């Protein structure tokens, strides 16, 4: 089934490739603030907000927040984090409630979580809304609807053999919030996550 058949009934028609419908864009695209700053894969500039279809904006934020929560949970379970918490307890004394030490760990935990996301490519933004056709074809891409995102394209390129740096837990966070992963396709595209129209 083409993207035209999948998305147009629920997301409207953004116009033919190369000719974006400005009225459609104004009515359907929203600016979504990312839960953490990322770097543009092509310019190296900081990305804090992206354009996405309004019907999928909440799912995008939920998927990213799930990724953050999973990465942070792994950081907290690690030896480095546990050792730092013990060091702070020894420095400040052991008589404070747990929330006190959590507060002391806030900046450290955030920095370590960002570092973990760096390791898996989760801070490299490859794009979301772009009014274009699929690569190598004339059919509109899911990106033309503002219904897809690409993550760390250089380490997760389209094509065979599958080259994927994204861990299973990262992919699972997206799939749990209404996205399909391109890495499982016959022509793998592991950088690519797109809205499952059946869940909109």
N, C-alpha and C positions, 0 to 999 in steps of 0.2 A: 504494500500500500504506500502511495506517495505521501510526502509531507502535505501536499495540497489537500489530499483526502483526509489526512489525519487531523490537521490543525485548523483549516479554514472553518469548518462547522462550529468550532468552539472558540477560536481565537481571531476570527475574521481574516480578511485577505489583505496582505501588506503591499500588494502591487507586484507587477512582473519584475523579474531580475533586471536590475539596472534602472528601474523606474519606481522608486519607493513612493507609496501613497502617503503624503504628508498628513492628511486628515486622519488616516488610520493610525499613524505613528503618534500623533498628538492625543488621540483617544485611548490608546492601548499601552503605550510604553511608559514606564515609570522609572524613576531613579532609585536604585536600591543601595543602601549603605551596607558595605561589607562588614562582617563582625570583627575582622582584623585587616590591617593594610596588606596589600599584595603588590607585587612588582609586575608591570606590563612585560610580557615575554619578548616583545619586539622593540620597545623603546627604552625599557629599564626604568621608566617613570613609576612613581607611586600610584596605586589604584585604590581608592577608598569608596567610590561609588560607580555603579554600572547600570546600563539601561537593560531592562528586562520587561517581559509582558506582565501586565498588572495581575493577570489571573495566576501567574506562576511565581510572583514575587515572594509570597509567604513561604512557598515550598523551597525556594532558593535560600532564603535566610535560615529556614529550619535545617536544611541539609548542611549548610556551613557551620551552624551552631552545633550540630551533632558531631561534625568532624572535630571541632574545637574541643568539645566535651570528651570525646574518645581520646584525643591526643593528650589532653590534660590529665585524664585518668591514668594513662600509661606513664606519664611523667611522675605523678604522685606515687605510683606503685614502684618506681625505680629506686635503686640504691642511692643514686646521687641526691635525689630529693629527700629521702629518708635521712641521709647523713647530714644534709644541711639543716633539716628540722631539728635533729638532735643537737647539732652545734648551737643553734639559737636557744634551745632549751637550757643548755649548759651555760650559755652566756647570760641569759635573762633569769634563770632560776626555773624550777619545776612546779611552782605554786600557782601558776596562772591557768585559767580555763583554756580549753583547746582552741577556742575562737581567737584568743590572743595570739597564739603562735601562727594560726592561719593568716591573720592580718600581717604578721611580720614576713610571711612567705609569699605574699601577693605578687610583688614585683619579680621575685625569683621564679615563681611558678609560671608567670606570664612569659618571661624570657625563655625558660626551658621549653614551654609549649610551642612558642614561635620557632625555636631551634629544631624541635621535632618535625614541625610542618616543613621547615626548610629541607630537612633530610629526605622527605618523601616527595618534594615538589609541590606541596600544598599551598605555597605562597607565590606561585608563578601563574599569573592570570593570562590566559591565551585569548580571551575575548568572550563576548556574549552576543548582544545585538549587532549584526552586520547584515545589511540587505544585499544578499548575494546568492548565487546558485551553488549547488554542491560542487565540490572539486571534481573536475573532469566531466561535468554534465550540464544540462540546461535547467533541470528542476530546481526550484527554490530550496535552499538549505533551511534546516530548522532554525538557524541563526536569524533568518529573515523575519521570523515571527517573534524574535526575542525570547525564544523558548529553549535555548541551549547555551552551554558554556564549554569552553576548552580550558584545560588545566595542564600546565607544564608541557607544552607541545614538543619541545626539543627532545625530551626524555620519554615521551609517549606518542610517537608518530603514527600516522595512519599507514596501514599496509602490512603485508606479511614479509617475514615472520613477525609474530606479535612481539613488540618491544614495549614493555610496561614497567614503570617504576612505582606506580601507585599500589600501596598494599591493599589486601582484601578488606581490611576494616574501613579504609577510606572509601572504597567503592560501595561497601555495604551501607554506609551512612547516606549516600546519595540515593541508592535504590530504596532505602526505607522511607524516603520522603518524596517519592513520586517521580524519580528520574530513571531513565534507561541509560545503561553504560555501553558506549561504543566498542569497548574492548572485547565484548562477547559476540560481535558480528562476524559474518563470513569474511568481510574485508575489515579487519580490526581497526578501530579508531579509538585507542584507549584514553586519549586526552579528552574525549567528548562525552558530555552528559546532557541528555535532552529530556524535556518533560514528557511523561507518559500521558497522552491525551485522555486515556481511559480513567485517569485518576483526577482529572481537572473538574 
